[in-house]
Amino acid sequence: SMMRGSSCEGKNLGPCSGPNRQRDLCTFCTISLDQEEVFRTKVFDKSLSPFYGEDFYFEIPRPFQCLSFYVFAKGVFQRDLPVGKVSIRKEELCKFSGKEHWFGLQPVDPNSEVQGKVHLEMRLNELIIENGSMCQQLLVRIIECQGLPLISGQNCDPYATVSLVGPARSDQKKTKVKKKTSDPQFEETFNFEVTRPNSYTKKSNFQVEEEDIEKLEIKVDLWNNGNLAQDVFLGETRVSVKILRNDHIHRAWYLLQPKGNGKSKTDDLGSLRLNVTYTEDNVLPSACYTPLRTLLLKSPDIKPISASAAHILGDICRERYEAVLPVVRLLLHHSRLVPFVSAITVLELENTQEANTIFRGNSLATRCIDDMMKIVGRSYLTVTLKPVLDEICDSNKTCEIDPIKLKEGDNVEVNKENLQGYVQKVFSSITQSSSSCPPLMCDVFRSLRHMASKRFPDDPHVQYSAVSSFVFLRFFAVAVLSPHTFQLRPHHPDLEVSRTLTLISKTIQTLGSWGSLSKNKLSSFKESYMYDFFKSFQEDKCIEKVKKVILYIDWLIFLVDSCDVKLTVPISSHYLFCYREIQKRAQGRKRIGKRNFKKRWLRVTNRELSYHKHRGKEALCIIPVKNIRAVEKLYESAFNRKNMFQVLHSEKPLYVQAGNCVEASEWVEVLSQVSRCNPDRLGTFHPSAYVAGAWLCCRSLSDNQPGCKPCTPTLLANLQLDIDCDRETERIFSLLTSSYSKLQKMEDACASIAVYQGPPREQDDYSLFTIQDPKETFHTVQQITHILEELQREHDTRSGTAQYGSQENPIVGKTS
């Protein structure tokens, strides 16, 4: 499920009269799934009708009952106080989805803050007592609960009370307390006497009298055991005993409800304007998605790239900023993102006229790279920025340098020193941790640098600005400005800290965008105080530091050493047995003997692989890294030697024997990493040698025969992603389906352009699409349309609601 929307504004917040009326409320808004907070706005200063205006977008990773919006009054010396809440049940979300509504705030009552469900079984038993008469017993089995709320951030200590309630009786029993769990397994059964023995005669088909049944109900309350503190109410459910009138056993899941159904008369607490869009995807079996997934994964190879399925999705959903993320995840999982980003970047650069505007727009290429950085760069941000951001947020130093915003008693020079110290710390953190930059980000930046230089060959600085526009402007500066959105801080920073982070972010952006390092960049500051502040960096010769940083990041893009793969020993300190055939082998030549292998010092850098007779001496052979086409292990039978691997490149292969199996694997890994983006990598290889006129592995006679075994896919080091490809493909299906009319318009546009042999006219809707090759694009659109129809049929055949009372569809409210 996905949630998107905005918390727009509040109106007349707080009680409208009486001693609790507060004139100067500083408020903020939170969003919770049941009782779990997932989003928080910034604090809005002193207003009873605040305009929050914050967008939110998140995936919902678990089942939930209620989406709740809470308004809190910010406490200065005490805890934040709830003003009111808006709760929308999951089943009602579709009623409000995609539309703006004013919702009245309801009171936040501890007895109404509930979540979770309980599994019950009820059974009527007939008993014959000593005098031979019959009596009726009700057995209530409380099996388990799921999804109970956390208490103070910890799993609760739940117990349940089970009561039989009627006009003249209230029998209550209690379960044992289960420790530290939100999903307690109770498995306890309680007996209640329903009828008196003398009321009935012996009957084989015993029926409970109508009037007795109608007035009895079972009430189950869940509580958190407070030990020394007061027990906390977790929810209740009520089931009328008459549900057993026609069936002597009843078993079902029930949603826990607020006490007394949460209804109470309250003062007017104000209202909240919300715009919420909720989408829910039902994921089919994996095989159903194979055609769509295959079509999307072919995208990087389609020429022109604008005719690919992934580009078409971006084209028809360009107004929907969430449309790119599932494609990025899918391509990332299958190691297809870098070639796709490279292809769409070439397309964007063709439409970029000036080097100084490179990658400044919100295009498909920049959105893909932004999403990629957020996915793979999260740990990089944590290592780089979290310690210094924690210090800034916790220290409360004033950094305001705008004369208009200075408070009484503030010293602008002290504030400037504070700000400069923070900027230096953030900047140093970025430069000193650059070696932690994830390999995939390096691959993308390498591609950007080359393509930018090729597009603007006369601009020597464009290769730097192409990289820095992402590293500084779209990555670090954004994370500094909003650390909570990157999980670097738990909540939105308060107003003063937020202002400090804004000033730091502005400075970091300017440092990073200083690709040309020209002094006229200072004119980009609209505010004179920022101009004066930034001049201090010039005076400190910061220009040279900035240049070194950009060069260092640029150099990192090509750096391959033990940062990528942690080796047990440095990668240039191995003596290995190497063999390299310089001349072509003659047909019928005998197998290679021991004399052909020499002990050599093997060394790899970011640019070349070489081997030497002695360490530090002149290389006997140098293989440029860019020429490596595959690195694979070799069968032991090839040379009757263990721990062999081969480096396949533009000339004859280099065969190497490592000292042990771990060493061999590490060499294969590091050489595969360094060459993973080479354009001419092989898809297949021979796992043995060509000896006596034939390949030992497949017995093929031609030494030029393509390999008989697929090459091992090179996975990026340090990149562990938990991606559910079926879920991402279902999300893409939903996006394409919701934009089906645009897909049809694109198909019509392709047909029209193909027939009339001309570009689309400006006034046509067709001009909104990128159509370079109408025939190829038309073919892809037709494939997409066919796949969508097939997937829709699969959904239709599997549609159906789970049985009411099942774990997937628990009963809401009192049942009878």
Secondary structure, DSSP 4 states (H G I P E B T S, - for coil): -EEEEEEEEEES-S-SSSTT--SS--EEEEEEETTEEEEEPPPBPS-SS-EEEEEEEEE--S--SEEEEEEEEPPSSS--EEEEEEEEEGGGHHHHTTEEEEEE-B---GGG----EEEEEEEEEEEE-TTS-EEEEEEEEEEEEE-PPPBTTB---EEEEEEEEETTEEEEEEPPPPPS-SS-EEEEEEEEE-S-GGG----SS----HHHHHT-EEEEEEEE--TTS--EEEEEEEEEGGGGSS-SEEEEEEE-B-GGGG--------EEEEEEEEE---PPPGGGGHHHHHHHHTGGGSSSGGGSHHHHHHHHTTT-TTSHHHHHHHHHHTT-HHHHHHHHHHHHHHT---GGGTT-S--HHHHHHHHHHHHHSHHHHHHHHHHHHHHHHHH-------GGGPPTT--HHHHHHHHHHHHHHHHHHHHHTGGG--HHHHHHHHHHHHHHHHH-TT-TTHHHHHHHIIIIIIIIHHHHH-GGGGTSSSS---HHHHHHHHHHHHHHHHHHT-SS--GGGGGG-SSHHHHHHHHHHHHTTHHHHHHHHHHHHHHHTT--STTTS--SS-TT-EEEEEEE--SPPPTTPPPP-GGG-EEEEEEE-SSEEEEESSTTS-EEEEEEGGG--EEEE--GGGTT-SSEEEEE-SSSPEEEE-SSHHHHHHHHHHHHHHTTT-TT--SEE-SS-EETTEETTT--S-TTPPPSEEPPP-PPTT------HHHHHHHHHHHHHHTHHHHHHHHHHHHHHHHHTSPPPTTSGGGGS--S-HHHHHHHHHHHHHHHHHHHHHHHHH--PPPTTSSSS-B-S-B-
